[in-house]
Amino acid sequence: MASLDGKVALITGAASGIGKAIAELYAKNGAAVAIADINQQAADAAAAEIKAAGGKAIGIEMDVTSEDAVNAGTDKAVAAFGSLDILISNAGVQIINPIDEFAFSDWKKMLAIHLDGGFLTTKAALKHMYKDNRGGTVIYMGSVHSHEASKLKSAYVTAKHGLLGLARTLAKEGAAHNVRSHVICPGFVRTPLVEKQIPEQAKELGISEADVIKNVMLKDTVDGVFTTVEDIAQTALYLAAFPSAALTGQSFVVSHGWYMQ
């Protein structure tokens, strides 16, 4: 069930954090992985680690807000490995502020990376997945915030809600071409992105960093435990290897009970 032998995966934002964990697990399970990241050096380093462990990988510089960069990077992955079977739209950033203080430039940046990036990488991937109805799997990295809101995160919540709509539309359009879509919705994962939020939220909310972790980030989990990158990678492996379209269009919350659908 978990084998990805012969599959090719393009993963954005894969030089670190969740994306890197998915790339490493996919490679261990037989996939050739294209590690796309805005930082070429970091992408190459992550690919080198996978190759040193016996896997197949290349690093690709990709700004997911640029249509030209996305198209060129996707074509590079296909040229290197011959096909494209799996897209993980994972690249993301976080900017927090209350709505009345949220800079419009920051709003546009957030939506460009998360939503424009999801759209552009999907469109580029479908060129290859739709050909001869080859098919494929597109997985978007959503969030618990795809389903509910939190203070200070208007742009992030809006973007993550939007990915649900994109995935559901792709599920309907892509079915005729054997393409399915999913959204993984993590709780708080202690990546550099979340580490950065802890002092920011402490300052904004006027509480200690320990209180941010206990009483903001983890207060609604059942066990007071952060979701891990391994939790998300295992979910991404399961969905990519699933043998049918039975789960297409669905979102999967991985949050230690924080949010239950």
C-alpha positions as CSV (number, residue, x, y, z in Angstrom):
1,M,0.0,0.0,0.0
2,A,2.7,2.5,0.9
3,S,5.0,1.8,-2.1
4,L,5.6,4.7,-4.4
5,D,8.0,2.8,-6.7
6,G,8.3,4.4,-10.1
7,K,6.4,7.5,-9.0
8,V,7.6,11.1,-9.4
9,A,6.7,13.8,-6.9
10,L,7.2,17.5,-7.0
11,I,7.1,19.1,-3.6
12,T,7.2,22.8,-3.0
13,G,8.7,24.4,0.0
14,A,10.6,21.1,0.5
15,A,14.0,22.4,1.6
16,S,12.9,22.3,5.2
17,G,10.1,21.5,7.6
18,I,7.0,19.5,6.5
19,G,8.0,19.5,2.8
20,K,11.4,18.1,3.5
21,A,9.9,15.3,5.8
22,I,7.5,14.4,3.0
23,A,10.3,14.3,0.4
24,E,12.5,12.1,2.6
25,L,9.7,9.6,3.3
26,Y,8.6,9.5,-0.3
27,A,12.1,8.8,-1.4
28,K,12.4,6.0,1.1
29,N,9.3,4.5,-0.3
30,G,10.5,4.5,-3.9
31,A,9.6,7.9,-5.4
32,A,11.9,10.2,-7.3
33,V,11.4,13.6,-5.7
34,A,11.9,17.1,-7.1
35,I,12.5,19.5,-4.1
36,A,11.2,22.9,-5.1
37,D,12.1,25.9,-3.0
38,I,12.7,29.6,-3.4
39,N,16.2,28.9,-2.0
40,Q,18.1,27.0,-4.6
41,Q,21.1,26.2,-2.3
42,A,18.8,24.8,0.3
43,A,16.9,22.8,-2.2
44,D,20.1,21.3,-3.6
45,A,21.3,20.5,-0.1
46,A,18.0,18.7,0.8
47,A,18.3,16.7,-2.5
48,A,21.9,15.8,-1.8
49,E,20.8,14.3,1.6
50,I,18.3,12.1,-0.1
51,K,20.7,11.0,-2.8
52,A,23.3,10.2,-0.1
53,A,20.7,7.9,1.5
54,G,20.2,6.1,-1.7
55,G,17.2,7.9,-3.0
56,K,16.4,9.9,-6.2
57,A,16.1,13.6,-5.9
58,I,16.9,17.0,-7.6
59,G,16.7,20.5,-6.2
60,I,14.7,23.1,-8.2
61,E,14.6,26.8,-7.5
62,M,10.9,27.9,-7.6
63,D,9.1,31.0,-6.7
64,V,5.5,29.7,-6.5
65,T,4.1,33.2,-7.1
66,S,5.7,33.4,-10.6
67,E,4.0,31.5,-13.4
68,D,7.2,31.4,-15.4
69,A,9.2,30.0,-12.5
70,V,6.5,27.4,-11.7
71,N,6.2,26.2,-15.3
72,A,10.0,26.1,-15.8
73,G,10.5,24.2,-12.5
74,T,7.8,21.7,-13.2
75,D,9.1,21.0,-16.7
76,K,12.6,20.6,-15.2
77,A,11.3,17.9,-12.9
78,V,9.6,16.1,-15.7
79,A,12.7,16.3,-17.9
80,A,14.8,14.8,-15.1
81,F,12.5,12.0,-14.1
82,G,10.3,11.4,-17.2
83,S,6.9,12.1,-15.7
84,L,5.0,13.7,-12.8
85,D,2.6,11.7,-10.6
86,I,2.3,13.6,-7.4
87,L,2.3,17.3,-6.6
88,I,2.5,18.5,-3.0
89,S,1.6,22.2,-2.8
90,N,3.3,23.0,0.5
91,A,5.1,26.3,0.2
92,G,3.9,28.8,2.7
93,V,4.7,31.7,5.1
94,Q,3.0,33.3,8.1
95,I,2.4,36.9,8.9
96,I,0.3,37.8,12.0
97,N,-1.5,41.0,12.8
98,P,-5.0,42.1,13.7
99,I,-7.1,43.0,10.7
100,D,-7.1,46.7,11.4
101,E,-3.3,46.7,11.4
102,F,-2.7,44.2,8.6
103,A,-0.8,45.8,5.7
104,F,-2.4,45.2,2.4
105,S,1.0,44.3,0.9
106,D,1.3,41.5,3.5
107,W,-2.3,40.4,2.7
108,K,-1.4,40.1,-1.0
109,K,1.9,38.3,-0.2
110,M,0.1,35.7,1.9
111,L,-2.6,35.0,-0.7
112,A,0.0,35.0,-3.5
113,I,2.2,32.3,-1.9
114,H,-0.6,30.1,-0.6
115,L,-3.4,30.5,-3.1
116,D,-1.7,31.7,-6.3
117,G,1.1,29.2,-5.6
118,G,-1.5,26.4,-5.2
119,F,-3.2,27.4,-8.5
120,L,-0.1,27.8,-10.5
121,T,1.6,24.6,-9.4
122,T,-1.6,22.7,-10.0
123,K,-2.0,24.1,-13.5
124,A,1.5,23.3,-14.4
125,A,1.2,19.8,-13.0
126,L,-2.0,19.1,-14.9
127,K,-0.3,19.7,-18.2
128,H,1.5,16.4,-17.5
129,M,-1.1,14.6,-15.5
130,Y,-3.9,15.2,-18.0
131,K,-1.8,14.0,-21.0
132,D,-3.2,10.7,-22.2
133,N,-5.3,10.7,-19.0
134,R,-2.1,9.5,-17.2
135,G,-3.5,10.8,-13.9
136,G,-2.0,11.8,-10.6
137,T,-2.5,13.1,-7.1
138,V,-2.4,16.7,-6.0
139,I,-2.1,17.3,-2.2
140,Y,-2.5,20.8,-0.8
141,M,-1.0,21.7,2.6
142,G,-4.0,23.3,4.4
143,S,-4.3,23.7,8.1
144,V,-6.8,23.4,10.9
145,H,-7.3,27.0,9.8
146,S,-8.8,25.7,6.6
147,H,-11.8,24.9,8.9
148,E,-11.8,27.5,11.7
149,A,-10.3,30.8,12.5
150,S,-7.9,32.3,15.0
151,K,-7.2,35.9,15.9
152,L,-4.3,37.7,14.1
153,K,-4.4,35.4,11.1
154,S,-6.9,36.8,8.7
155,A,-4.8,36.3,5.5
156,Y,-3.6,32.8,6.5
157,V,-7.1,31.7,7.5
158,T,-8.5,33.1,4.2
159,A,-5.9,31.4,2.1
160,K,-6.2,28.0,3.8
161,H,-10.0,28.1,3.4
162,G,-9.4,28.9,-0.2
163,L,-7.3,25.8,-0.8
164,L,-10.4,23.6,0.2
165,G,-12.3,25.2,-2.7
166,L,-9.4,24.6,-5.2
167,A,-9.0,21.0,-4.1
168,R,-12.7,20.3,-4.4
169,T,-13.0,21.8,-7.8
170,L,-10.0,19.8,-9.0
171,A,-11.5,16.6,-7.6
172,K,-14.5,17.2,-9.9
173,E,-12.6,18.4,-13.0
174,G,-9.7,16.0,-12.7
175,A,-11.7,12.8,-12.3
176,A,-12.1,12.4,-16.0
177,H,-8.3,12.4,-16.3
178,N,-7.6,10.1,-13.3
179,V,-6.4,13.0,-11.2
180,R,-7.5,13.2,-7.6
181,S,-6.9,15.9,-4.9
182,H,-6.6,16.1,-1.1
183,V,-6.0,18.7,1.5
184,I,-3.9,17.8,4.6
185,C,-4.8,20.1,7.5
186,P,-2.1,20.0,10.2
187,G,-2.5,21.4,13.7
188,F,0.5,23.3,15.1
189,V,3.7,21.6,13.9
190,R,6.9,22.9,15.5
191,T,8.6,24.0,12.3
192,P,10.7,27.2,12.0
193,L,7.4,28.9,10.8
194,V,5.7,28.0,14.1
195,E,8.8,28.8,16.2
196,K,8.7,32.3,14.8
197,Q,5.1,32.7,15.8
198,I,5.6,31.9,19.4
199,P,7.4,35.2,20.4
200,E,5.3,37.2,17.9
201,Q,2.1,36.0,19.5
202,A,3.5,36.4,23.0
203,K,4.2,40.0,22.3
204,E,0.8,40.7,20.5
205,L,-1.2,38.9,23.2
206,G,0.8,40.2,26.2
207,I,1.5,36.7,27.6
208,S,4.6,34.5,28.0
209,E,5.9,32.2,25.3
210,A,5.1,29.2,27.5
211,D,1.5,30.4,27.7
212,V,1.3,30.8,24.0
213,I,2.3,27.1,23.6
214,K,0.1,25.8,26.4
215,N,-2.9,28.1,26.3
216,V,-3.1,29.1,22.6
217,M,-1.4,26.5,20.4
218,L,-2.1,23.3,22.2
219,K,-5.0,24.1,24.5
220,D,-7.5,22.3,22.4
221,T,-5.5,19.1,21.7
222,V,-6.3,16.0,23.6
223,D,-2.8,15.4,24.8
224,G,-1.0,18.7,24.8
225,V,1.3,17.6,22.0
226,F,2.5,19.3,18.9
227,T,1.7,17.6,15.6
228,T,5.0,16.4,14.1
229,V,6.4,16.6,10.6
230,E,6.4,12.8,10.7
231,D,2.6,12.8,11.3
232,I,2.1,14.9,8.2
233,A,4.5,12.9,6.1
234,Q,2.9,9.6,6.9
235,T,-0.5,11.1,6.0
236,A,0.9,12.4,2.7
237,L,2.3,8.9,2.0
238,Y,-1.0,7.2,2.7
239,L,-2.9,9.5,0.4
240,A,-0.4,9.3,-2.4
241,A,-0.4,5.5,-2.3
242,F,-4.2,5.1,-1.9
243,P,-5.4,2.9,-4.7
244,S,-8.5,4.7,-5.8
245,A,-10.3,8.0,-5.9
246,A,-12.5,7.1,-2.9
247,L,-11.0,9.9,-0.9
248,T,-10.7,12.6,-3.6
249,G,-11.8,16.1,-2.7
250,Q,-11.5,15.4,1.1
251,S,-9.5,17.2,3.7
252,F,-7.7,15.3,6.5
253,V,-7.2,17.0,9.8
254,V,-4.0,15.9,11.6
255,S,-4.1,17.8,14.9
256,H,-4.0,15.6,18.0
257,G,-7.7,16.2,18.4
258,W,-7.6,20.0,18.2
259,Y,-10.2,20.1,15.5
260,M,-12.6,17.2,14.8
261,Q,-14.7,17.1,11.6
